[in-house]
Amino acid sequence: MLNGKRIILGVCGSIAAYKAVDLASKLTQAGASVDVVLTDAAQKFVTPLTFRALTARPVYTDMFDPQSSIAEEHVELARGADAVVIAPASATMLARLAYGLADNMVALTALATTAPVLVAPAMDGQMWAHPATVANVATLRARGVIFVGPEEGRLASGHTGLGRLVETATLIGAIRMVLGARGELAGRRVVVSAGGTHEPIDPVRFVGNRSSGKMGFAIAEAARDRGASVTLISGPVVLDTPYGVTRIDVNTTAEMGDAVAAAAGGCDVLIMAAAPADFRPAHPAGQKIKRTAESIAVELVPNADILAGLKGAFVKVGFAAETQHLRENAEAKIAKKGLDLIVANDVTAPNAGFASDTNLVTLIDAQGGVQELPLLSKYDVAGRILDRVQDLLAAR
């Protein structure tokens, strides 16, 4: 997503400038060309040499540098940018941008670009809440500037409040979302389910499975990167929500079924990557069952099949996590659940089971077409699934 993209990173004077160093490093590692522009105040906290060492590119600090190899640096930088990111952005920088001032390299470059501008504020909570800052933010939002944060947390003053610079992962997610805004799924609504479900035996114990949710989260992230509006319905998993994705948390299969049915109304694509429990205890205890020397029996009854019960004009994708007879079991589910595409994976295969960061899958469509994929990262698997989804959408 970031490979080959040119990102202008403007850095303002703030103790949070150290996070800009990490951002420049991560973007460069992802294949982006990062041109860093520093204000005079920023250089009080971080040096141009630090960024040059990390990006292997020149760092820009002076509007009037007579030694520059290019004329009108700000224009050249702005013209070639895929995105301009100002992080951290001080209250002073927000005022400069709102009033169209061009008295330093960062403001000048932002004023000259036609690329998307992302601003990540960092300042004391009182400054962020000041009416002047509030008005400047409203002005910039109205002009299309994209704000990322700030977050609530510990500030440089030692107080806790709203004004903390967002973390690097959040910024990178926002950049990817902006770069993909006009992607192949722009204007499409995609619903993705992820993770297992917990069916209570009592208030402490539950029936569940080993699903980590990683595959579903990767699909949600990849769909966002292609411009889709994504709703992610997640079982109880410990994973960060991809930036820009709407997340709905559920616990039981019944809750997931209700959430998926509600979200699927009007969607273009439904991808059921979750592993909802097939059975639930028939009579969950109201209080914790105490340990005894005797065995106990838990009667299990079947849960409703979420996918089989959903009908609509959307592209419908299911998953088949199997331990044997992979193709046969997956193909049977296509007809039974009315699927356009199924993703079959043998969860006993090395590096392809639950909680792995990679997956080994076979894609089977309703017409009998079969595509066996090599071992890939789950994000890359998500991309291959979405390639097929795009073909199905185009055919309609």
C-alpha positions as CSV (number, residue, x, y, z in Angstrom):
1,M,0.0,0.0,0.0
2,L,2.8,2.4,0.8
3,N,5.5,1.0,-1.5
4,G,6.5,3.6,-4.1
5,K,4.4,6.4,-2.5
6,R,5.9,9.8,-1.9
7,I,5.1,11.2,1.6
8,I,6.0,14.7,2.7
9,L,6.4,14.6,6.5
10,G,6.2,18.0,8.2
11,V,7.5,18.2,11.7
12,C,6.7,21.1,14.1
13,G,8.2,22.1,17.4
14,S,6.9,19.7,20.1
15,I,8.2,17.2,22.5
16,A,6.2,14.6,20.5
17,A,8.6,15.1,17.6
18,Y,10.3,11.9,18.7
19,K,7.3,10.0,17.3
20,A,7.9,11.6,13.9
21,V,11.3,9.9,13.9
22,D,9.6,6.5,14.3
23,L,6.9,7.4,11.7
24,A,9.6,8.3,9.1
25,S,11.4,5.1,9.8
26,K,8.3,2.9,9.6
27,L,7.1,4.6,6.3
28,T,10.6,4.1,4.8
29,Q,10.6,0.5,5.8
30,A,7.2,0.1,4.1
31,G,8.8,1.3,0.8
32,A,7.6,4.9,0.8
33,S,9.9,7.8,-0.2
34,V,9.7,10.1,2.8
35,D,10.8,13.8,2.4
36,V,11.0,15.4,5.8
37,V,10.4,19.1,6.3
38,L,11.3,20.7,9.7
39,T,10.3,24.0,11.2
40,D,13.0,25.9,13.1
41,A,11.3,25.0,16.4
42,A,11.2,21.3,15.4
43,Q,15.0,21.4,15.2
44,K,15.2,22.2,18.9
45,F,13.9,18.7,19.5
46,V,15.1,16.6,16.6
47,T,17.9,17.1,14.1
48,P,17.8,16.9,10.3
49,L,20.6,14.3,10.4
50,T,18.4,11.9,12.3
51,F,15.8,12.0,9.6
52,R,18.3,11.9,6.8
53,A,19.9,8.8,8.3
54,L,16.6,7.0,8.5
55,T,15.1,8.0,5.1
56,A,18.3,8.3,3.0
57,R,16.9,11.5,1.5
58,P,17.5,15.2,1.9
59,V,15.8,17.0,4.8
60,Y,14.3,20.4,4.1
61,T,14.5,23.3,6.7
62,D,15.1,26.5,4.8
63,M,12.8,28.3,2.4
64,F,15.7,30.4,1.1
65,D,18.5,27.8,0.9
66,P,20.9,29.0,-1.8
67,Q,22.6,25.6,-1.9
68,S,19.4,23.7,-2.9
69,S,19.7,21.6,-6.0
70,I,16.0,22.4,-7.0
71,A,14.3,25.7,-7.6
72,E,11.3,26.5,-5.4
73,E,11.7,23.5,-3.1
74,H,8.2,23.8,-1.7
75,V,6.6,23.7,-5.1
76,E,8.6,20.7,-6.2
77,L,7.9,18.8,-3.0
78,A,4.2,19.7,-3.1
79,R,3.8,18.7,-6.7
80,G,5.3,15.3,-6.3
81,A,3.5,14.3,-3.1
82,D,1.0,11.5,-2.8
83,A,0.2,12.8,0.7
84,V,1.4,15.6,3.1
85,V,1.5,14.6,6.7
86,I,2.1,17.1,9.5
87,A,3.0,15.3,12.7
88,P,3.2,16.6,15.3
89,A,1.2,19.7,14.4
90,S,1.4,22.5,16.9
91,A,-1.3,25.0,17.7
92,T,0.8,27.6,15.9
93,M,0.9,25.5,12.8
94,L,-2.8,25.0,12.8
95,A,-3.2,28.8,13.0
96,R,-0.7,29.3,10.1
97,L,-2.6,26.8,7.9
98,A,-6.0,28.2,8.8
99,Y,-4.9,31.7,7.8
100,G,-3.0,30.6,4.8
101,L,0.3,31.9,6.1
102,A,3.5,30.7,4.3
103,D,6.3,31.8,6.6
104,N,8.1,28.5,7.0
105,M,8.8,25.4,4.9
106,V,6.1,23.2,6.4
107,A,3.3,25.7,6.0
108,L,4.5,26.7,2.6
109,T,4.6,23.1,1.3
110,A,1.1,22.4,2.7
111,L,-0.2,25.6,1.0
112,A,1.3,24.6,-2.4
113,T,0.1,21.0,-2.6
114,T,-3.0,19.5,-4.2
115,A,-2.4,16.1,-2.4
116,P,-4.4,15.1,0.7
117,V,-3.1,16.8,3.9
118,L,-3.2,14.9,7.1
119,V,-2.7,16.7,10.4
120,A,-1.8,15.0,13.7
121,P,-2.1,17.7,16.5
122,A,0.0,17.6,19.6
123,M,-0.3,20.2,22.3
124,D,-1.5,20.8,25.9
125,G,-5.1,20.1,26.5
126,Q,-6.0,23.7,27.3
127,M,-4.4,24.8,24.0
128,W,-6.4,22.2,22.1
129,A,-9.6,23.3,23.8
130,H,-9.0,27.1,23.3
131,P,-11.6,28.8,21.1
132,A,-9.0,30.0,18.7
133,T,-7.7,26.4,18.1
134,V,-11.2,25.1,17.9
135,A,-12.1,27.6,15.2
136,N,-8.9,26.9,13.3
137,V,-9.6,23.2,13.3
138,A,-13.1,23.8,12.0
139,T,-11.8,26.0,9.2
140,L,-9.3,23.4,8.2
141,R,-11.8,20.5,8.3
142,A,-14.1,22.5,6.1
143,R,-11.3,22.8,3.5
144,G,-10.7,19.1,3.5
145,V,-7.8,18.8,5.8
146,I,-7.9,15.4,7.6
147,F,-7.3,15.3,11.3
148,V,-5.9,12.3,13.0
149,G,-6.2,12.6,16.8
150,P,-5.3,14.0,19.2
151,E,-5.6,11.2,21.8
152,E,-6.3,11.5,25.5
153,G,-3.4,10.6,27.7
154,R,-0.4,11.9,29.7
155,L,0.9,15.2,28.3
156,A,4.3,16.8,28.6
157,S,3.0,19.0,31.4
158,G,2.4,15.9,33.5
159,H,-1.3,16.3,33.3
160,T,-3.7,14.0,31.6
161,G,-6.0,15.3,28.9
162,L,-6.8,15.5,25.2
163,G,-3.9,16.7,23.1
164,R,-1.5,13.7,22.9
165,L,-0.1,12.8,19.5
166,V,-1.5,9.5,18.2
167,E,0.7,6.5,18.0
168,T,2.7,5.6,14.8
169,A,0.4,2.6,13.9
170,T,-2.6,4.9,14.0
171,L,-0.9,7.5,11.7
172,I,0.2,4.8,9.2
173,G,-3.4,3.4,9.2
174,A,-4.7,6.9,8.4
175,I,-2.2,7.5,5.7
176,R,-3.0,4.1,4.1
177,M,-6.8,4.9,4.2
178,V,-6.3,8.3,2.5
179,L,-4.0,6.8,-0.2
180,G,-6.6,4.1,-0.9
181,A,-9.6,6.4,-0.8
182,R,-10.0,6.2,-4.6
183,G,-9.2,2.5,-4.8
184,E,-11.0,-0.4,-6.5
185,L,-13.6,-0.6,-3.7
186,A,-14.3,3.1,-3.3
187,G,-18.0,3.7,-2.7
188,R,-18.6,0.0,-1.6
189,R,-19.8,-1.1,1.7
190,V,-18.1,-4.2,3.0
191,V,-19.1,-6.2,6.1
192,V,-16.5,-8.5,7.6
193,S,-16.9,-10.8,10.6
194,A,-13.9,-12.1,12.6
195,G,-12.9,-14.2,15.6
196,G,-14.7,-16.9,17.5
197,T,-17.6,-16.6,19.9
198,H,-18.1,-17.6,23.5
199,E,-21.1,-19.6,24.5
200,P,-21.5,-19.5,28.3
201,I,-21.6,-22.6,30.4
202,D,-21.8,-20.4,33.5
203,P,-20.7,-16.8,34.2
204,V,-17.1,-18.0,34.3
205,R,-16.7,-20.8,31.7
206,F,-17.7,-20.9,28.0
207,V,-17.6,-23.1,24.9
208,G,-15.5,-21.6,22.2
209,N,-12.8,-22.3,19.6
210,R,-9.2,-21.2,18.8
211,S,-10.0,-18.5,16.2
212,S,-7.7,-15.5,16.8
213,G,-9.6,-13.1,14.4
214,K,-6.4,-12.2,12.5
215,M,-7.7,-13.2,9.1
216,G,-10.9,-11.2,9.5
217,F,-9.0,-8.2,10.7
218,A,-6.6,-8.4,7.8
219,I,-9.6,-8.5,5.4
220,A,-11.1,-5.5,7.0
221,E,-7.8,-3.6,6.8
222,A,-7.2,-4.6,3.1
223,A,-10.8,-3.6,2.2
224,R,-10.2,-0.2,3.8
225,D,-7.0,0.2,1.9
226,R,-9.0,-0.2,-1.3
227,G,-11.4,2.6,-0.4
228,A,-14.3,0.6,1.0
229,S,-16.4,1.6,4.0
230,V,-15.9,-1.3,6.3
231,T,-17.9,-2.6,9.2
232,L,-16.0,-5.2,11.3
233,I,-18.1,-7.5,13.5
234,S,-15.7,-9.1,16.0
235,G,-16.0,-11.8,18.6
236,P,-14.0,-11.4,21.8
237,V,-10.4,-11.1,20.5
238,V,-7.5,-8.9,21.6
239,L,-6.6,-7.1,18.4
240,D,-6.4,-3.4,17.5
241,T,-9.1,-2.1,15.3
242,P,-7.8,-1.0,11.9
243,Y,-7.9,2.8,11.6
244,G,-11.1,4.0,9.9
245,V,-13.0,0.7,10.3
246,T,-16.2,0.6,12.3
247,R,-16.0,-2.2,14.8
248,I,-18.9,-3.9,16.6
249,D,-18.0,-6.3,19.4
250,V,-20.1,-9.3,20.2
251,N,-19.8,-12.4,22.4
252,T,-22.1,-15.1,21.4
253,T,-23.1,-16.6,18.0
254,A,-26.6,-15.2,18.4
255,E,-25.3,-11.7,19.0
256,M,-23.0,-12.1,16.0
257,G,-25.9,-13.2,13.9
258,D,-28.0,-10.2,14.9
259,A,-25.1,-7.8,14.2
260,V,-24.3,-9.3,10.8
261,A,-27.9,-9.3,9.7
262,A,-28.3,-5.6,10.7
263,A,-25.0,-4.5,9.1
264,A,-25.6,-6.5,5.9
265,G,-28.6,-4.5,4.9
266,G,-27.6,-2.4,2.0
267,C,-24.0,-3.7,1.9
268,D,-22.2,-4.7,-1.3
269,V,-20.0,-7.5,0.2
270,L,-20.3,-9.8,3.2
271,I,-17.2,-11.8,4.1
272,M,-17.9,-14.2,7.0
273,A,-14.3,-14.9,8.2
274,A,-15.5,-15.5,11.8
275,A,-15.7,-18.9,13.4
276,P,-18.9,-18.7,15.4
277,A,-19.5,-21.6,17.7
278,D,-21.7,-24.3,16.1
279,F,-23.1,-25.4,19.4
280,R,-24.1,-23.7,22.7
281,P,-24.9,-25.1,26.2
282,A,-28.7,-25.7,26.3
283,H,-29.0,-24.6,30.0
284,P,-26.2,-22.2,31.1
285,A,-25.9,-21.9,34.8
286,G,-26.8,-18.6,36.4
287,Q,-23.9,-19.0,39.0
288,K,-20.5,-20.5,38.8
289,I,-20.6,-24.3,38.8
290,K,-18.5,-25.4,41.8
291,R,-15.9,-28.1,41.5
292,T,-17.0,-31.5,42.7
293,A,-15.5,-35.0,42.6
294,E,-18.2,-36.1,40.3
295,S,-18.4,-35.6,36.5
296,I,-21.0,-33.3,35.0
297,A,-22.7,-33.3,31.6
298,V,-23.2,-30.2,29.5
299,E,-25.9,-30.6,26.9
300,L,-25.1,-28.8,23.7
301,V,-27.6,-27.6,21.1
302,P,-26.9,-26.3,17.6
303,N,-26.7,-22.6,16.9
304,A,-28.3,-21.0,13.9
305,D,-26.2,-21.0,10.8
306,I,-25.5,-17.2,10.3
307,L,-24.5,-17.3,6.6
308,A,-27.1,-19.8,5.5
309,G,-29.9,-17.6,6.9
310,L,-28.7,-14.4,5.1
311,K,-30.0,-13.5,1.7
312,G,-29.4,-10.4,-0.4
313,A,-27.9,-8.8,-3.5
314,F,-24.5,-8.7,-1.9
315,V,-21.5,-10.8,-2.8
316,K,-21.4,-13.5,-0.1
317,V,-18.0,-15.0,0.9
318,G,-17.6,-17.8,3.5
319,F,-14.8,-19.6,5.1
320,A,-14.2,-23.3,5.7
321,A,-11.7,-24.2,8.4
322,E,-11.2,-27.9,8.0
323,T,-9.0,-30.7,9.4
324,Q,-9.8,-33.2,6.7
325,H,-11.4,-33.6,3.3
326,L,-10.8,-29.9,2.6
327,R,-12.2,-29.5,-0.9
328,E,-15.2,-31.8,-0.4
329,N,-16.3,-30.1,2.8
330,A,-15.8,-26.6,1.3
331,E,-17.7,-27.3,-1.9
332,A,-20.6,-28.7,0.1
333,K,-20.8,-25.4,2.0
334,I,-21.1,-23.3,-1.1
335,A,-24.5,-24.8,-2.1
336,K,-25.7,-25.2,1.5
337,K,-25.0,-21.6,2.4
338,G,-25.6,-20.0,-1.0
339,L,-22.1,-18.6,-1.3
340,D,-20.4,-16.9,-4.3
341,L,-17.0,-17.8,-3.0
342,I,-15.5,-19.9,-0.2
343,V,-12.1,-19.7,1.4
344,A,-10.9,-23.1,2.5
345,N,-8.0,-23.7,4.7
346,D,-6.6,-26.8,6.5
347,V,-6.0,-25.5,10.0
348,T,-3.6,-28.4,10.7
349,A,-1.2,-27.2,8.0
350,P,2.1,-25.7,9.3
351,N,2.0,-21.9,9.7
352,A,-1.6,-21.8,8.5
353,G,-3.7,-22.5,11.6
354,F,-5.3,-20.4,14.2
355,A,-3.3,-17.4,15.6
356,S,-0.7,-17.6,12.8
357,D,0.3,-14.5,10.8
358,T,0.3,-16.5,7.6
359,N,-2.3,-18.7,5.9
360,L,-2.5,-21.3,3.2
361,V,-5.9,-21.3,1.5
362,T,-7.8,-22.5,-1.6
363,L,-10.5,-20.2,-3.2
364,I,-13.5,-22.0,-4.6
365,D,-16.3,-20.2,-6.4
366,A,-19.9,-21.2,-7.1
367,Q,-19.1,-22.1,-10.7
368,G,-16.5,-24.7,-9.5
369,G,-13.4,-22.6,-10.2
370,V,-10.5,-23.5,-7.9
371,Q,-7.5,-21.3,-7.1
372,E,-4.9,-22.7,-4.7
373,L,-2.7,-20.0,-3.1
374,P,0.8,-20.4,-1.7
375,L,1.6,-19.7,1.9
376,L,1.1,-15.9,2.2
377,S,0.7,-13.3,5.0
378,K,-2.9,-13.0,6.0
379,Y,-3.0,-9.4,4.6
380,D,-1.8,-10.8,1.2
381,V,-4.4,-13.6,1.4
382,A,-7.0,-10.8,2.1
383,G,-5.8,-9.0,-1.0
384,R,-6.3,-12.2,-3.2
385,I,-9.8,-12.7,-1.7
386,L,-10.7,-9.1,-2.5
387,D,-9.4,-9.5,-6.1
388,R,-11.9,-12.2,-6.6
389,V,-14.6,-10.1,-4.8
390,Q,-13.9,-7.3,-7.3
391,D,-14.4,-9.6,-10.2
392,L,-17.7,-10.8,-8.8
393,L,-18.9,-7.2,-8.3
394,A,-17.9,-6.3,-11.8
395,A,-19.8,-9.3,-13.2
396,R,-22.9,-8.0,-11.6
